[in-house]
Amino acid sequence: MADESHKQKAEIAQTVKKHRKGRKRGWRSSLTHKILLINSFVLMIPVVGLMHLEQYRLSLIASELDALSIQGRAFSLSLGSTAVVASQVGSEKLVPELTRSLMRAMLNDIGVRARIFATSGEMLADSLYLAGVGGPVEVGELPPPGGMGMVDRIILFYEEIINWLPGHDDWPLYREAQHQSAEDYTEVLIALNGEPAGMVRTDTTGRLVLSMAVPVQRYRQVLGALMLSKDAQVVTQAVQDRRRDILAVCGLALGVTVLLSLYLAGIIGRPLRRLANAADFVRYGKGREYEIPDFTHRGDEIGDLSGALRAMTEALWARMDAIEGFAADVSHEIKNPLTSLRSAVETVARVSDPEQQKKLLAIIMDDVQRLDRLISDISDASRLDAELSRAKMEEVDVGKLLEALVEIQRVDKNCPVFETDIKTDEKLCVQGLEGRLGQVLRNLMTNAKTFSPKDGKIRLAARSEDGKVIITVDDDGPGIIPGKFEAIFDRFYTERPEGEKFGTHSGLGLSISKQIIEAHNGAITAENRMDENGDVLGARFIISLPEELR
């Protein structure tokens, strides 16, 4: 037996494994990918914004232009006092040779290019070219040795994307004519009019070129213009340094985000996989040794899901037990009339007395009728759940329903008197199925007629109480056996009053009534009516249904 049980469990495990084959687990899970993607996307939004650093770059450019302005004013004062010569007519002008000499002395190794323009617009000197034995020599910086790292490539790629966007850095293009003059530079023209001016341009390689032009004056007379220019490598480097810092922090934050996302996906995905696997084992297993894991201690939605799945599984097992019990009860209840029927049929064939045959035939007819009632009630009870789940609830006026049912009963003069106690000025409405609620009330009224004497009274009342409609059915019968107030709602309950013909009732009426009322989110109970001395006056059935508020 142990080997057979082990083999059966192995077969179930293999079936479950095949069923789970398409599911992705761990980091390959779709849930993990979604959590990683969302968290990373949320992280990258502020990072991309921080890396833009436009305001930071503009402030650095402004600082560089201020520095060029200070240097330019200092150099222009020196030019105005030392590189000026007076003509025979008393006019003053800049001497090119002196300006170049002063340029070499003052602008040595400061990384700034100086150009001096006369008032006529002619360029007198350019620090980029130094006169030597072999002619003019251009002075420039070589690019730093070595290739770019991964961070530099990321920054370069980011800058290319930013520069590609429309409206970004619409600086004028820097062009340098072969023969330069003041007309080539707006800031120089402004300086020749006595006002300093700065300009930001970009060359064909995308580098920024900063320039500041200041007037060269002597006793407020403008003798020329000095233009200092430099590339914005310092600005670019500073911005790139900040971007490297941001990328470093972003990398650290991204790493933490990935780890936390994996952890979050784990604490969500692992219990969900366990629940799914357990559900597969319950589905494919043939016993009840498998159960849904209990995660209700988590106190979150997964705990709620676990509790709901466990409750659903228990409800399914309970429903299966109920079906099994129902089948056993049905088998037992049908066997009794069948046994009686078979005995009567076997006997009637051997009896020749007509009177005896007539009695046996009557017994056969009673058994057939009993079987018909049993089969009808069993069919009604078995399809009740499916019908209630499909049916659409409507508003039911309880007062009108009770009045209609009582009017039908009053037609029979041999039955007890029916009385109603319903407030005519109060409309009592519930959401439900009028036909099924009528079936419940008819069952209760039929039971009351069965137990009440012919001169007794059956009272039906309805009232509203605490958001519920309370319906009571009272009779003047012997009451309910103490301790049986719950048992009378069991299937095939057959304890009947003395003198009632056996087999008149199937024992399913109250069970079906309870099933219908509970499907309407209500409750049905039974009790005995007592007088002041504690004597039983009769039975009372109480139905409670949620009231339809208007």
Secondary structure as UniProt FT lines:
FT   HELIX           2..19
FT   TURN            20..22
FT   HELIX           26..28
FT   HELIX           30..52
FT   HELIX           54..82
FT   STRAND          84..86
FT   TURN            88..89
FT   STRAND          92..94
FT   HELIX           96..106
FT   TURN            108..109
FT   STRAND          113..118
FT   TURN            119..120
FT   STRAND          122..126
FT   TURN            127..128
FT   STRAND          129..130
FT   TURN            133..134
FT   STRAND          137..138
FT   HELIX           150..164
FT   TURN            166..167
FT   HELIX           182..184
FT   HELIX           186..192
FT   TURN            193..194
FT   STRAND          197..202
FT   TURN            204..205
FT   STRAND          208..218
FT   TURN            219..220
FT   STRAND          221..231
FT   HELIX           233..284
FT   HELIX           296..298
FT   HELIX           301..348
FT   TURN            349..350
FT   HELIX           354..390
FT   STRAND          394..397
FT   HELIX           398..409
FT   TURN            410..411
FT   TURN            413..414
FT   STRAND          417..422
FT   TURN            424..425
FT   STRAND          429..432
FT   HELIX           434..451
FT   TURN            454..455
FT   STRAND          457..465
FT   TURN            466..467
FT   STRAND          468..474
FT   TURN            482..483
FT   TURN            485..486
FT   HELIX           487..489
FT   TURN            491..492
FT   TURN            498..499
FT   TURN            502..503
FT   HELIX           509..519
FT   TURN            520..521
FT   STRAND          523..530
FT   TURN            532..533
FT   STRAND          536..547
//
